[in-house]
Amino acid sequence: MNWLILALAGLVEVAWSQSIKPTQNFTRPLPTLLCLVLMARDGPMSGRASSPSTSWTCG
């Protein structure tokens, strides 16, 4: 399950990085909102997938 969350976090991070340019220096409201939502979502997803309490074993 953690690998799935990690993969989704990676996709969200790619989407977030690609959503920066359409904001045109954060002057366009809707693309800026999308960018900020994706940015805010990426951190918790990455943190959850790589938290120390998770088991990184293959079994």
mmCIF file as Biopython writes it, N, C-alpha, C and O atoms, coordinates in Angstrom:
data_model
#
loop_
_atom_site.group_PDB
_atom_site.id
_atom_site.type_symbol
_atom_site.label_atom_id
_atom_site.label_alt_id
_atom_site.label_comp_id
_atom_site.label_asym_id
_atom_site.label_entity_id
_atom_site.label_seq_id
_atom_site.pdbx_PDB_ins_code
_atom_site.Cartn_x
_atom_site.Cartn_y
_atom_site.Cartn_z
_atom_site.occupancy
_atom_site.B_iso_or_equiv
_atom_site.auth_seq_id
_atom_site.auth_asym_id
_atom_site.pdbx_PDB_model_num
ATOM 1   N N  . MET A ? 1  ? 0.821  -1.200  0.000   1.0 0.0 1  A 1 
ATOM 2   C CA . MET A ? 1  ? 0.000  0.000   0.000   1.0 0.0 1  A 1 
ATOM 3   C C  . MET A ? 1  ? 0.863  1.261   0.000   1.0 0.0 1  A 1 
ATOM 4   O O  . MET A ? 1  ? 0.533  2.247   -0.659  1.0 0.0 1  A 1 
ATOM 5   N N  . ASN A ? 2  ? 1.975  1.224   0.747   1.0 0.0 2  A 1 
ATOM 6   C CA . ASN A ? 2  ? 2.838  2.398   0.788   1.0 0.0 2  A 1 
ATOM 7   C C  . ASN A ? 2  ? 3.466  2.700   -0.565  1.0 0.0 2  A 1 
ATOM 8   O O  . ASN A ? 2  ? 3.706  3.857   -0.909  1.0 0.0 2  A 1 
ATOM 9   N N  . TRP A ? 3  ? 3.730  1.635   -1.332  1.0 0.0 3  A 1 
ATOM 10  C CA . TRP A ? 3  ? 4.290  1.868   -2.663  1.0 0.0 3  A 1 
ATOM 11  C C  . TRP A ? 3  ? 3.277  2.566   -3.559  1.0 0.0 3  A 1 
ATOM 12  O O  . TRP A ? 3  ? 3.651  3.416   -4.366  1.0 0.0 3  A 1 
ATOM 13  N N  . LEU A ? 4  ? 2.019  2.225   -3.429  1.0 0.0 4  A 1 
ATOM 14  C CA . LEU A ? 4  ? 0.972  2.884   -4.204  1.0 0.0 4  A 1 
ATOM 15  C C  . LEU A ? 4  ? 0.868  4.359   -3.826  1.0 0.0 4  A 1 
ATOM 16  O O  . LEU A ? 4  ? 0.758  5.223   -4.696  1.0 0.0 4  A 1 
ATOM 17  N N  . ILE A ? 5  ? 0.903  4.636   -2.542  1.0 0.0 5  A 1 
ATOM 18  C CA . ILE A ? 5  ? 0.861  6.036   -2.084  1.0 0.0 5  A 1 
ATOM 19  C C  . ILE A ? 5  ? 2.076  6.794   -2.588  1.0 0.0 5  A 1 
ATOM 20  O O  . ILE A ? 5  ? 1.965  7.949   -2.998  1.0 0.0 5  A 1 
ATOM 21  N N  . LEU A ? 6  ? 3.238  6.148   -2.558  1.0 0.0 6  A 1 
ATOM 22  C CA . LEU A ? 6  ? 4.456  6.789   -3.040  1.0 0.0 6  A 1 
ATOM 23  C C  . LEU A ? 6  ? 4.373  7.084   -4.535  1.0 0.0 6  A 1 
ATOM 24  O O  . LEU A ? 6  ? 4.802  8.148   -4.984  1.0 0.0 6  A 1 
ATOM 25  N N  . ALA A ? 7  ? 3.822  6.145   -5.308  1.0 0.0 7  A 1 
ATOM 26  C CA . ALA A ? 7  ? 3.654  6.364   -6.750  1.0 0.0 7  A 1 
ATOM 27  C C  . ALA A ? 7  ? 2.673  7.506   -7.011  1.0 0.0 7  A 1 
ATOM 28  O O  . ALA A ? 7  ? 2.914  8.342   -7.881  1.0 0.0 7  A 1 
ATOM 29  N N  . LEU A ? 8  ? 1.574  7.546   -6.268  1.0 0.0 8  A 1 
ATOM 30  C CA . LEU A ? 8  ? 0.616  8.644   -6.424  1.0 0.0 8  A 1 
ATOM 31  C C  . LEU A ? 8  ? 1.232  9.983   -6.031  1.0 0.0 8  A 1 
ATOM 32  O O  . LEU A ? 8  ? 0.977  11.003  -6.671  1.0 0.0 8  A 1 
ATOM 33  N N  . ALA A ? 9  ? 2.039  9.973   -4.980  1.0 0.0 9  A 1 
ATOM 34  C CA . ALA A ? 9  ? 2.719  11.203  -4.568  1.0 0.0 9  A 1 
ATOM 35  C C  . ALA A ? 9  ? 3.657  11.681  -5.661  1.0 0.0 9  A 1 
ATOM 36  O O  . ALA A ? 9  ? 3.779  12.883  -5.896  1.0 0.0 9  A 1 
ATOM 37  N N  . GLY A ? 10 ? 4.315  10.759  -6.325  1.0 0.0 10 A 1 
ATOM 38  C CA . GLY A ? 10 ? 5.191  11.124  -7.442  1.0 0.0 10 A 1 
ATOM 39  C C  . GLY A ? 10 ? 4.414  11.750  -8.582  1.0 0.0 10 A 1 
ATOM 40  O O  . GLY A ? 10 ? 4.856  12.732  -9.178  1.0 0.0 10 A 1 
ATOM 41  N N  . LEU A ? 11 ? 3.254  11.183  -8.885  1.0 0.0 11 A 1 
ATOM 42  C CA . LEU A ? 11 ? 2.420  11.750  -9.951  1.0 0.0 11 A 1 
ATOM 43  C C  . LEU A ? 11 ? 1.907  13.141  -9.572  1.0 0.0 11 A 1 
ATOM 44  O O  . LEU A ? 11 ? 1.861  14.041  -10.411 1.0 0.0 11 A 1 
ATOM 45  N N  . VAL A ? 12 ? 1.524  13.311  -8.311  1.0 0.0 12 A 1 
ATOM 46  C CA . VAL A ? 12 ? 1.060  14.620  -7.851  1.0 0.0 12 A 1 
ATOM 47  C C  . VAL A ? 12 ? 2.210  15.631  -7.935  1.0 0.0 12 A 1 
ATOM 48  O O  . VAL A ? 12 ? 1.990  16.788  -8.291  1.0 0.0 12 A 1 
ATOM 49  N N  . GLU A ? 13 ? 3.420  15.205  -7.612  1.0 0.0 13 A 1 
ATOM 50  C CA . GLU A ? 13 ? 4.556  16.123  -7.675  1.0 0.0 13 A 1 
ATOM 51  C C  . GLU A ? 13 ? 4.857  16.541  -9.112  1.0 0.0 13 A 1 
ATOM 52  O O  . GLU A ? 13 ? 5.185  17.700  -9.365  1.0 0.0 13 A 1 
ATOM 53  N N  . VAL A ? 14 ? 4.750  15.611  -10.047 1.0 0.0 14 A 1 
ATOM 54  C CA . VAL A ? 14 ? 4.943  15.953  -11.458 1.0 0.0 14 A 1 
ATOM 55  C C  . VAL A ? 14 ? 3.852  16.923  -11.909 1.0 0.0 14 A 1 
ATOM 56  O O  . VAL A ? 14 ? 4.142  17.915  -12.579 1.0 0.0 14 A 1 
ATOM 57  N N  . ALA A ? 15 ? 2.599  16.644  -11.546 1.0 0.0 15 A 1 
ATOM 58  C CA . ALA A ? 15 ? 1.494  17.535  -11.916 1.0 0.0 15 A 1 
ATOM 59  C C  . ALA A ? 15 ? 1.692  18.917  -11.312 1.0 0.0 15 A 1 
ATOM 60  O O  . ALA A ? 15 ? 1.436  19.932  -11.959 1.0 0.0 15 A 1 
ATOM 61  N N  . TRP A ? 16 ? 2.155  18.945  -10.051 1.0 0.0 16 A 1 
ATOM 62  C CA . TRP A ? 16 ? 2.385  20.225  -9.395  1.0 0.0 16 A 1 
ATOM 63  C C  . TRP A ? 16 ? 3.485  21.022  -10.115 1.0 0.0 16 A 1 
ATOM 64  O O  . TRP A ? 16 ? 3.327  22.217  -10.364 1.0 0.0 16 A 1 
ATOM 65  N N  . SER A ? 17 ? 4.575  20.366  -10.439 1.0 0.0 17 A 1 
ATOM 66  C CA . SER A ? 17 ? 5.674  21.089  -11.091 1.0 0.0 17 A 1 
ATOM 67  C C  . SER A ? 17 ? 5.269  21.592  -12.475 1.0 0.0 17 A 1 
ATOM 68  O O  . SER A ? 17 ? 5.719  22.653  -12.909 1.0 0.0 17 A 1 
ATOM 69  N N  . GLN A ? 18 ? 4.423  20.832  -13.164 1.0 0.0 18 A 1 
ATOM 70  C CA . GLN A ? 18 ? 3.974  21.256  -14.486 1.0 0.0 18 A 1 
ATOM 71  C C  . GLN A ? 18 ? 2.890  22.326  -14.418 1.0 0.0 18 A 1 
ATOM 72  O O  . GLN A ? 18 ? 2.624  23.002  -15.412 1.0 0.0 18 A 1 
ATOM 73  N N  . SER A ? 19 ? 2.264  22.486  -13.257 1.0 0.0 19 A 1 
ATOM 74  C CA . SER A ? 19 ? 1.191  23.474  -13.137 1.0 0.0 19 A 1 
ATOM 75  C C  . SER A ? 19 ? 1.716  24.866  -12.787 1.0 0.0 19 A 1 
ATOM 76  O O  . SER A ? 19 ? 0.935  25.814  -12.709 1.0 0.0 19 A 1 
ATOM 77  N N  . ILE A ? 20 ? 3.004  25.001  -12.579 1.0 0.0 20 A 1 
ATOM 78  C CA . ILE A ? 20 ? 3.553  26.312  -12.210 1.0 0.0 20 A 1 
ATOM 79  C C  . ILE A ? 20 ? 3.554  27.274  -13.401 1.0 0.0 20 A 1 
ATOM 80  O O  . ILE A ? 20 ? 3.170  28.435  -13.255 1.0 0.0 20 A 1 
ATOM 81  N N  . LYS A ? 21 ? 3.975  26.811  -14.560 1.0 0.0 21 A 1 
ATOM 82  C CA . LYS A ? 21 ? 4.079  27.704  -15.722 1.0 0.0 21 A 1 
ATOM 83  C C  . LYS A ? 21 ? 2.754  28.352  -16.124 1.0 0.0 21 A 1 
ATOM 84  O O  . LYS A ? 21 ? 2.738  29.552  -16.402 1.0 0.0 21 A 1 
ATOM 85  N N  . PRO A ? 22 ? 1.636  27.608  -16.167 1.0 0.0 22 A 1 
ATOM 86  C CA . PRO A ? 22 ? 0.364  28.244  -16.550 1.0 0.0 22 A 1 
ATOM 87  C C  . PRO A ? 22 ? -0.110 29.334  -15.580 1.0 0.0 22 A 1 
ATOM 88  O O  . PRO A ? 22 ? -1.004 30.106  -15.926 1.0 0.0 22 A 1 
ATOM 89  N N  . THR A ? 23 ? 0.462  29.412  -14.385 1.0 0.0 23 A 1 
ATOM 90  C CA . THR A ? 23 ? 0.037  30.452  -13.452 1.0 0.0 23 A 1 
ATOM 91  C C  . THR A ? 23 ? 0.531  31.832  -13.874 1.0 0.0 23 A 1 
ATOM 92  O O  . THR A ? 23 ? 0.031  32.847  -13.388 1.0 0.0 23 A 1 
ATOM 93  N N  . GLN A ? 24 ? 1.515  31.873  -14.781 1.0 0.0 24 A 1 
ATOM 94  C CA . GLN A ? 24 ? 2.109  33.127  -15.256 1.0 0.0 24 A 1 
ATOM 95  C C  . GLN A ? 24 ? 2.499  34.019  -14.073 1.0 0.0 24 A 1 
ATOM 96  O O  . GLN A ? 24 ? 1.944  35.098  -13.861 1.0 0.0 24 A 1 
ATOM 97  N N  . ASN A ? 25 ? 3.478  33.519  -13.315 1.0 0.0 25 A 1 
ATOM 98  C CA . ASN A ? 25 ? 3.990  34.214  -12.121 1.0 0.0 25 A 1 
ATOM 99  C C  . ASN A ? 25 ? 2.899  34.411  -11.063 1.0 0.0 25 A 1 
ATOM 100 O O  . ASN A ? 25 ? 2.860  35.425  -10.366 1.0 0.0 25 A 1 
ATOM 101 N N  . PHE A ? 26 ? 2.029  33.428  -10.966 1.0 0.0 26 A 1 
ATOM 102 C CA . PHE A ? 26 ? 0.955  33.410  -9.965  1.0 0.0 26 A 1 
ATOM 103 C C  . PHE A ? 26 ? 0.018  34.612  -10.089 1.0 0.0 26 A 1 
ATOM 104 O O  . PHE A ? 26 ? -0.459 35.148  -9.089  1.0 0.0 26 A 1 
ATOM 105 N N  . THR A ? 27 ? -0.235 35.022  -11.329 1.0 0.0 27 A 1 
ATOM 106 C CA . THR A ? 27 ? -1.168 36.132  -11.575 1.0 0.0 27 A 1 
ATOM 107 C C  . THR A ? 27 ? -2.525 35.637  -12.079 1.0 0.0 27 A 1 
ATOM 108 O O  . THR A ? 27 ? -3.488 36.404  -12.093 1.0 0.0 27 A 1 
ATOM 109 N N  . ARG A ? 28 ? -2.617 34.387  -12.486 1.0 0.0 28 A 1 
ATOM 110 C CA . ARG A ? 28 ? -3.894 33.832  -12.952 1.0 0.0 28 A 1 
ATOM 111 C C  . ARG A ? 28 ? -4.511 33.021  -11.823 1.0 0.0 28 A 1 
ATOM 112 O O  . ARG A ? 28 ? -3.893 32.070  -11.345 1.0 0.0 28 A 1 
ATOM 113 N N  . PRO A ? 29 ? -5.716 33.376  -11.386 1.0 0.0 29 A 1 
ATOM 114 C CA . PRO A ? 29 ? -6.294 32.777  -10.176 1.0 0.0 29 A 1 
ATOM 115 C C  . PRO A ? 29 ? -6.533 31.262  -10.233 1.0 0.0 29 A 1 
ATOM 116 O O  . PRO A ? 29 ? -6.119 30.553  -9.316  1.0 0.0 29 A 1 
ATOM 117 N N  . LEU A ? 30 ? -7.174 30.755  -11.260 1.0 0.0 30 A 1 
ATOM 118 C CA . LEU A ? 30 ? -7.510 29.331  -11.286 1.0 0.0 30 A 1 
ATOM 119 C C  . LEU A ? 30 ? -6.275 28.436  -11.412 1.0 0.0 30 A 1 
ATOM 120 O O  . LEU A ? 30 ? -6.155 27.472  -10.656 1.0 0.0 30 A 1 
ATOM 121 N N  . PRO A ? 31 ? -5.357 28.716  -12.334 1.0 0.0 31 A 1 
ATOM 122 C CA . PRO A ? 31 ? -4.145 27.890  -12.363 1.0 0.0 31 A 1 
ATOM 123 C C  . PRO A ? 31 ? -3.326 28.008  -11.071 1.0 0.0 31 A 1 
ATOM 124 O O  . PRO A ? 31 ? -2.699 27.038  -10.644 1.0 0.0 31 A 1 
ATOM 125 N N  . THR A ? 32 ? -3.332 29.178  -10.456 1.0 0.0 32 A 1 
ATOM 126 C CA . THR A ? 32 ? -2.621 29.352  -9.192  1.0 0.0 32 A 1 
ATOM 127 C C  . THR A ? 32 ? -3.263 28.512  -8.101  1.0 0.0 32 A 1 
ATOM 128 O O  . THR A ? 32 ? -2.559 27.892  -7.304  1.0 0.0 32 A 1 
ATOM 129 N N  . LEU A ? 33 ? -4.576 28.484  -8.054  1.0 0.0 33 A 1 
ATOM 130 C CA . LEU A ? 33 ? -5.279 27.677  -7.059  1.0 0.0 33 A 1 
ATOM 131 C C  . LEU A ? 33 ? -4.967 26.194  -7.252  1.0 0.0 33 A 1 
ATOM 132 O O  . LEU A ? 33 ? -4.696 25.484  -6.283  1.0 0.0 33 A 1 
ATOM 133 N N  . LEU A ? 34 ? -5.003 25.728  -8.494  1.0 0.0 34 A 1 
ATOM 134 C CA . LEU A ? 34 ? -4.672 24.340  -8.784  1.0 0.0 34 A 1 
ATOM 135 C C  . LEU A ? 34 ? -3.245 24.019  -8.342  1.0 0.0 34 A 1 
ATOM 136 O O  . LEU A ? 34 ? -2.996 22.979  -7.733  1.0 0.0 34 A 1 
ATOM 137 N N  . CYS A ? 35 ? -2.327 24.906  -8.647  1.0 0.0 35 A 1 
ATOM 138 C CA . CYS A ? 35 ? -0.929 24.711  -8.269  1.0 0.0 35 A 1 
ATOM 139 C C  . CYS A ? 35 ? -0.786 24.609  -6.756  1.0 0.0 35 A 1 
ATOM 140 O O  . CYS A ? 35 ? -0.087 23.726  -6.260  1.0 0.0 35 A 1 
ATOM 141 N N  . LEU A ? 36 ? -1.431 25.488  -6.029  1.0 0.0 36 A 1 
ATOM 142 C CA . LEU A ? 36 ? -1.322 25.484  -4.569  1.0 0.0 36 A 1 
ATOM 143 C C  . LEU A ? 36 ? -1.969 24.250  -3.949  1.0 0.0 36 A 1 
ATOM 144 O O  . LEU A ? 36 ? -1.465 23.711  -2.963  1.0 0.0 36 A 1 
ATOM 145 N N  . VAL A ? 37 ? -3.085 23.801  -4.525  1.0 0.0 37 A 1 
ATOM 146 C CA . VAL A ? 37 ? -3.741 22.595  -4.016  1.0 0.0 37 A 1 
ATOM 147 C C  . VAL A ? 37 ? -2.850 21.375  -4.237  1.0 0.0 37 A 1 
ATOM 148 O O  . VAL A ? 37 ? -2.694 20.547  -3.340  1.0 0.0 37 A 1 
ATOM 149 N N  . LEU A ? 38 ? -2.268 21.265  -5.427  1.0 0.0 38 A 1 
ATOM 150 C CA . LEU A ? 38 ? -1.378 20.139  -5.699  1.0 0.0 38 A 1 
ATOM 151 C C  . LEU A ? 38 ? -0.149 20.186  -4.802  1.0 0.0 38 A 1 
ATOM 152 O O  . LEU A ? 38 ? 0.300  19.151  -4.311  1.0 0.0 38 A 1 
ATOM 153 N N  . MET A ? 39 ? 0.396  21.375  -4.586  1.0 0.0 39 A 1 
ATOM 154 C CA . MET A ? 39 ? 1.570  21.525  -3.734  1.0 0.0 39 A 1 
ATOM 155 C C  . MET A ? 39 ? 1.242  21.124  -2.297  1.0 0.0 39 A 1 
ATOM 156 O O  . MET A ? 39 ? 2.034  20.446  -1.642  1.0 0.0 39 A 1 
ATOM 157 N N  . ALA A ? 40 ? 0.090  21.540  -1.816  1.0 0.0 40 A 1 
ATOM 158 C CA . ALA A ? 40 ? -0.307 21.220  -0.445  1.0 0.0 40 A 1 
ATOM 159 C C  . ALA A ? 40 ? -0.583 19.730  -0.283  1.0 0.0 40 A 1 
ATOM 160 O O  . ALA A ? 40 ? -0.397 19.190  0.808   1.0 0.0 40 A 1 
ATOM 161 N N  . ARG A ? 41 ? -1.010 19.074  -1.313  1.0 0.0 41 A 1 
ATOM 162 C CA . ARG A ? 41 ? -1.329 17.645  -1.239  1.0 0.0 41 A 1 
ATOM 163 C C  . ARG A ? 41 ? -0.083 16.769  -1.345  1.0 0.0 41 A 1 
ATOM 164 O O  . ARG A ? 41 ? -0.050 15.665  -0.803  1.0 0.0 41 A 1 
ATOM 165 N N  . ASP A ? 42 ? 0.932  17.257  -2.035  1.0 0.0 42 A 1 
ATOM 166 C CA . ASP A ? 42 ? 2.127  16.443  -2.269  1.0 0.0 42 A 1 
ATOM 167 C C  . ASP A ? 42 ? 2.889  16.133  -0.985  1.0 0.0 42 A 1 
ATOM 168 O O  . ASP A ? 42 ? 3.316  14.995  -0.787  1.0 0.0 42 A 1 
ATOM 169 N N  . GLY A ? 43 ? 3.065  17.099  -0.128  1.0 0.0 43 A 1 
ATOM 170 C CA . GLY A ? 43 ? 3.846  16.897  1.091   1.0 0.0 43 A 1 
ATOM 171 C C  . GLY A ? 43 ? 3.302  15.808  1.995   1.0 0.0 43 A 1 
ATOM 172 O O  . GLY A ? 43 ? 4.042  14.896  2.364   1.0 0.0 43 A 1 
ATOM 173 N N  . PRO A ? 44 ? 2.021  15.878  2.364   1.0 0.0 44 A 1 
ATOM 174 C CA . PRO A ? 44 ? 1.477  14.823  3.227   1.0 0.0 44 A 1 
ATOM 175 C C  . PRO A ? 44 ? 1.510  13.429  2.596   1.0 0.0 44 A 1 
ATOM 176 O O  . PRO A ? 44 ? 1.720  12.435  3.292   1.0 0.0 44 A 1 
ATOM 177 N N  . MET A ? 45 ? 1.302  13.359  1.282   1.0 0.0 45 A 1 
ATOM 178 C CA . MET A ? 45 ? 1.339  12.049  0.626   1.0 0.0 45 A 1 
ATOM 179 C C  . MET A ? 45 ? 2.735  11.465  0.675   1.0 0.0 45 A 1 
ATOM 180 O O  . MET A ? 45 ? 2.904  10.285  0.983   1.0 0.0 45 A 1 
ATOM 181 N N  . SER A ? 46 ? 3.745  12.281  0.373   1.0 0.0 46 A 1 
ATOM 182 C CA . SER A ? 46 ? 5.126  11.800  0.410   1.0 0.0 46 A 1 
ATOM 183 C C  . SER A ? 46 ? 5.521  11.421  1.828   1.0 0.0 46 A 1 
ATOM 184 O O  . SER A ? 46 ? 6.188  10.410  2.047   1.0 0.0 46 A 1 
ATOM 185 N N  . GLY A ? 47 ? 5.110  12.229  2.779   1.0 0.0 47 A 1 
ATOM 186 C CA . GLY A ? 47 ? 5.434  11.941  4.171   1.0 0.0 47 A 1 
ATOM 187 C C  . GLY A ? 47 ? 4.795  10.665  4.669   1.0 0.0 47 A 1 
ATOM 188 O O  . GLY A ? 47 ? 5.412  9.904   5.414   1.0 0.0 47 A 1 
ATOM 189 N N  . ARG A ? 48 ? 3.575  10.432  4.264   1.0 0.0 48 A 1 
ATOM 190 C CA . ARG A ? 48 ? 2.883  9.216   4.707   1.0 0.0 48 A 1 
ATOM 191 C C  . ARG A ? 48 ? 3.531  7.969   4.113   1.0 0.0 48 A 1 
ATOM 192 O O  . ARG A ? 48 ? 3.652  6.942   4.780   1.0 0.0 48 A 1 
ATOM 193 N N  . ALA A ? 49 ? 3.943  8.069   2.857   1.0 0.0 49 A 1 
ATOM 194 C CA . ALA A ? 49 ? 4.535  6.906   2.201   1.0 0.0 49 A 1 
ATOM 195 C C  . ALA A ? 49 ? 5.919  6.588   2.746   1.0 0.0 49 A 1 
ATOM 196 O O  . ALA A ? 49 ? 6.347  5.435   2.703   1.0 0.0 49 A 1 
ATOM 197 N N  . SER A ? 50 ? 6.619  7.582   3.254   1.0 0.0 50 A 1 
ATOM 198 C CA . SER A ? 50 ? 7.994  7.351   3.704   1.0 0.0 50 A 1 
ATOM 199 C C  . SER A ? 50 ? 8.170  7.558   5.199   1.0 0.0 50 A 1 
ATOM 200 O O  . SER A ? 50 ? 9.280  7.826   5.658   1.0 0.0 50 A 1 
ATOM 201 N N  . SER A ? 51 ? 7.104  7.441   5.955   1.0 0.0 51 A 1 
ATOM 202 C CA . SER A ? 51 ? 7.211  7.640   7.398   1.0 0.0 51 A 1 
ATOM 203 C C  . SER A ? 51 ? 8.030  6.517   8.026   1.0 0.0 51 A 1 
ATOM 204 O O  . SER A ? 51 ? 8.045  5.401   7.509   1.0 0.0 51 A 1 
ATOM 205 N N  . PRO A ? 52 ? 8.709  6.799   9.132   1.0 0.0 52 A 1 
ATOM 206 C CA . PRO A ? 52 ? 9.549  5.777   9.762   1.0 0.0 52 A 1 
ATOM 207 C C  . PRO A ? 52 ? 8.766  4.579   10.278  1.0 0.0 52 A 1 
ATOM 208 O O  . PRO A ? 52 ? 9.348  3.517   10.498  1.0 0.0 52 A 1 
ATOM 209 N N  . SER A ? 53 ? 7.481  4.723   10.474  1.0 0.0 53 A 1 
ATOM 210 C CA . SER A ? 53 ? 6.685  3.618   11.021  1.0 0.0 53 A 1 
ATOM 211 C C  . SER A ? 53 ? 6.328  2.586   9.944   1.0 0.0 53 A 1 
ATOM 212 O O  . SER A ? 53 ? 5.806  1.517   10.262  1.0 0.0 53 A 1 
ATOM 213 N N  . THR A ? 54 ? 6.601  2.894   8.695   1.0 0.0 54 A 1 
ATOM 214 C CA . THR A ? 54 ? 6.265  1.939   7.642   1.0 0.0 54 A 1 
ATOM 215 C C  . THR A ? 54 ? 7.360  0.880   7.525   1.0 0.0 54 A 1 
ATOM 216 O O  . THR A ? 54 ? 8.522  1.124   7.846   1.0 0.0 54 A 1 
ATOM 217 N N  . SER A ? 55 ? 6.972  -0.257  7.074   1.0 0.0 55 A 1 
ATOM 218 C CA . SER A ? 55 ? 7.913  -1.358  6.915   1.0 0.0 55 A 1 
ATOM 219 C C  . SER A ? 55 ? 8.315  -1.446  5.450   1.0 0.0 55 A 1 
ATOM 220 O O  . SER A ? 55 ? 7.460  -1.608  4.579   1.0 0.0 55 A 1 
ATOM 221 N N  . TRP A ? 56 ? 9.605  -1.342  5.176   1.0 0.0 56 A 1 
ATOM 222 C CA . TRP A ? 56 ? 10.091 -1.381  3.801   1.0 0.0 56 A 1 
ATOM 223 C C  . TRP A ? 56 ? 10.594 -2.779  3.440   1.0 0.0 56 A 1 
ATOM 224 O O  . TRP A ? 56 ? 11.540 -2.918  2.664   1.0 0.0 56 A 1 
ATOM 225 N N  . THR A ? 57 ? 9.980  -3.783  3.985   1.0 0.0 57 A 1 
ATOM 226 C CA . THR A ? 57 ? 10.376 -5.144  3.638   1.0 0.0 57 A 1 
ATOM 227 C C  . THR A ? 57 ? 9.527  -5.637  2.493   1.0 0.0 57 A 1 
ATOM 228 O O  . THR A ? 57 ? 8.480  -5.063  2.193   1.0 0.0 57 A 1 
ATOM 229 N N  . CYS A ? 58 ? 9.963  -6.671  1.870   1.0 0.0 58 A 1 
ATOM 230 C CA . CYS A ? 58 ? 9.244  -7.228  0.717   1.0 0.0 58 A 1 
ATOM 231 C C  . CYS A ? 58 ? 8.378  -8.419  1.116   1.0 0.0 58 A 1 
ATOM 232 O O  . CYS A ? 58 ? 8.273  -9.391  0.369   1.0 0.0 58 A 1 
ATOM 233 N N  . GLY A ? 59 ? 7.785  -8.346  2.239   1.0 0.0 59 A 1 
ATOM 234 C CA . GLY A ? 59 ? 7.021  -9.514  2.633   1.0 0.0 59 A 1 
ATOM 235 C C  . GLY A ? 59 ? 5.826  -9.274  3.395   1.0 0.0 59 A 1 
ATOM 236 O O  . GLY A ? 59 ? 5.128  -10.220 3.763   1.0 0.0 59 A 1 
#
